[in-house]
Amino acid sequence: MKRFFIPGLLVIGLGAGLGWQLLPAPLPQAWTPQEAALIQSLSLSQLPALSPDPSNAVADIKNAAELGQLLYFDSRMSGNGEVACATCHQPERYFTDGLPLATGTALGSRHTPSLVGLSHSPWFYWDGRKDSQWAQALAPIEAGHEHNLDRLQVVRLIAKDRDYSERYAALFGALPPLPATLQTASPLGNAEATANWQRLSLAQQGSINQAFANVGKSIAAYQRKLLPGPSRFDKYADQVNSESRISGNGVLSREEIAGLKLFIGDGQCISCHNGPLFTNFEFHNTGVLAIAGQLPPMGRYDGIRLAKEDEFNCLSYYSDAQPEECIELLFAKGDNELVGAQKTPSLRNITETAPYMHGGQIADLTAVMEHYNDAPTSMLSHNEAKPLGLRPVQLSQLVAFMQTLTAPLNVDPRWLLAPGQ
Amino acid sequence: MIFRNTAAAVRLAILFMLPVSKLWAQDSNFSFQTNKGSTLDVFSQLNPVVINRIHSWELVLTGADESPVTGAEISVTGGMPDHDHGLPTLPVVTRETSPGRYLLEGVRFHMPGRWQLTLTITSPQGDEIGLLDFEL
């Protein structure tokens, strides 16, 4: 009998250990009032109407959105004639591309973020270096590895396409006269473009910039149409209160509900992924490894400096806002705490937008949960997140909860296709 | 150096001795005392205060003798003690709208949880510190 005692103990111990790692804990009967309030705060039904963008006078004008849609899908908006906004921000992939790093005319340095619901954000790019969606839309067009075009070429494209120039004139007035001989000109870009830019008068530069800004404002008007639709989670959240049973009406599985409980509790996900879009649109250093072959990025520390210097920011000549309306830019913080901080992405439709993080460094959601569970030391500055000590079964529950956030977009289908398709 | 450290320690001790408000009253505004006995009433433009929305506060500063404190310079710092980070914005008192009433612009909170703000006040009456501690 004795000889079975120690092996028996070992088997029981091993079984208990495995069980602890893999078996779910029972759920309580009901949410606490605090939990119920947090769950309700995440529901899409709590999303306020899109705030006006005072820097963009055509932000909510349908004709501008229609012009923006045409431009968005037009690959003539690139140096090689093959790249449009829709090349990386693909409607059928929730406006992402499924790649670790964006590939336009060449391989880029950042992962393509989804555009869905992004119009609610005060900041754009992973590092927030643009303070409006229209100013953001301009930058990829001139980036050598993205569209590789320049602003004079963009305005020339509008001028030579009769449909574009008519639509443009109806919204913004006639296009400015363009320099007769120069084909390419921009203060950014290659040596020829920058040299040509210097040959233009200040008035010519200003009128080209204004027309270029108007192109961005039209594209932004289109992007404001791209909103998320209600998912299974929202159906559950809208019936939650502290009186109701935690199991709901079978809308979510017990595993998904357990994941939700972790999301708003021990997982601390809701600290940053909060509100109806599951993001605070703020900047956090969460110790994500640097992108292979790149130095660790300075993140928002550089981003806010660039936003303040940006020639197309809310306080610029090309903005339609009064200076006092540029509240975000005026009161933005820029200190050492922001070193290595990247913008919190929305988790809506997150199952469909792999890979993850600013460089697409993490391939799947299980690995994302493991990353936050470990909270590794940051390569730059400090990781705001702390190790969670969750069990494998709990990480699986969090992944299961992510499945409940996917839904068809709340967008008229006409906006999801290239016009004429 | 020793003097500077002592001053910092004294300042910290004062902070911890201040009366602390525990919870953001969801349907009303804050009133609290500074370490010199002045009263600061906070009226949020966004009431109740919710996360992720930039907004302004009106700060009404009344001296211990119950008269408005005018000509004060007020600076605001703060953050989340449990998360080891500061405010997401840089709120600034942009003007005194009427005697003793100050407009604080650029306030935003980006996480639910415990927040702590320190209001440093310099006025003809001297220097004062007020501590605001609340849950969102």
Interface residues (C-beta under 8 A of the other chain):
Chain A: L38 S41 P122 I270 S271 C272 N274 G275 N280 F281 E282 F283 I327 E328 L330 F331 A332 K333 G334 D335 E337 H382 E384
Chain B: I51 N52 I54 H83 D84 H85 G86 L87 P88 T89 L90 P91 V92 E105 G106 H110 M111 P112 G113
